[in-house]
Amino acid sequence: MKLLFTNIKELLQVREISVLKISGKEMKILPTIKNAWLLIEDDKILDYGNMDDLPELSPDTILDLTGKIVLPTWCDSHTHIVYAGNREQEFSQRISGLSYEEIANQGGGILNSAQTLHETSEEVIYQQSAMRLEEVMKLGTGAVEIKSGYGLNKEGELKMLRVIKKLKKNYDLPIKSTFLAAHAIPKEFKNNTSGYLDMVIDEILPSVANENLAEYIDVFCEKGYFSVEDTNRLLSAAEKYGLRPKIHVNQFNAIGGVQAGIAHNALSVDHLEVMRPEDIESLKNTETMPVAVPGCSLFLGIPYTPARQILDAGLPLALATDFNPGSSPSGNMNLVVSLACIKMNLSPEEAINAATINGAYAMGLSKSHGSITIGKSANFIITKPIPSYAVLPYAFGSNSIEAVYINGKIVE
């Protein structure tokens, strides 16, 4: 079925030649066509151009988008959408002055979510997670990565990964699965991190690989969680199973996690709220994408990723939500794009590039998603009538989205 969209006020992120990622000064450039048309056939982008050059076409349906802007759907490369319950009780504790680390030391945080997950059936977890996924799709997300990490034992981790696999089967958007058993150290292994890693490597990892439950491996490389040595050990073990790293680093402390990720050819290093000059320098001339998650900085009141320093060094940057119950309970990529502009000093062009093509790269999807390119998936957002695309980050409390298409079908 062919759909023709006409009189588009502006068609964003148009790239005749597909690129994998955008870096440095290039991120200030967002290629667009004003007064545009877009033709899709089934689930693919077939053609586009300026209305003055619209050829004779025979579409099944024509939709007039006068006053509206079209751009690729957001690509959210870092989420924890699959979890049970929530952690709103910790919200009050944080308001009262306790830090994320202090709450975790009292048995809250990730361990709290793990306990709730163990007590919740796989079907209920699926239903709760599906609702969250549908919510973010309506908010414009057309590709998403989802991590495990609230199981912290074999049964719980495999349960989470099976839920992700079921979401992949039942929803049209691409979903990437990441194995994150090294998210925290469970109570039964307190003061025995090495013993827990033994269990992860010897018992859980082979099952994850044998059942084809994940594309990526993650680890929370941070003081009080997993050291650089632990990270190297786990990533080396995962490499034997073909799991590429996408890892949590530099959230509260810079301890060498960036360098460990690069050494293992990580697809991305995520968080990066605390960055030393040597961390930025080490990312140059690598295939590793730096990923910022400003929703976490907003919610926890911690520093924002120094995006300007990263881009000024000629590096790329992606944006993601970190959607999770404890430190970023929102999957709204529109808010993330706004925060990147308001709090991280990115231009609207840089933020949109970071949330589309670079987000796709951070999931291994930039050959098929993240830009308006012939042959790519027909995943795009149609805005309401707005003056310009700068309104998207500017009007941070407004929903400027009128419709979302994924694989050529409108999200109901």
URPE-V303113 format. One record per helix or strand of 2 or more residues. SS is the DSSP state (~ for helix, > for strand). FROM is the first residue (numbers start at 0). TO is the last residue. If there is no record, write none. Layout:
SS|FROM|TO / SS|FROM|TO
//
This chain:
>|1|11 / ~|23|27 / >|31|40 / >|43|49 / ~|50|52 / >|60|63 / >|68|71 / >|73|75 / ~|87|94 / ~|99|104 / ~|109|117 / ~|121|137 / >|140|146 / ~|153|169 / >|173|181 / ~|186|188 / ~|192|209 / >|215|220 / ~|227|238 / >|243|248 / ~|256|262 / >|267|270 / ~|276|282 / >|288|291 / ~|293|299 / ~|306|311 / >|317|318 / >|322|323 / ~|332|341 / ~|347|354 / ~|356|360 / >|379|382 / ~|389|393 / >|400|405 / >|408|409
//
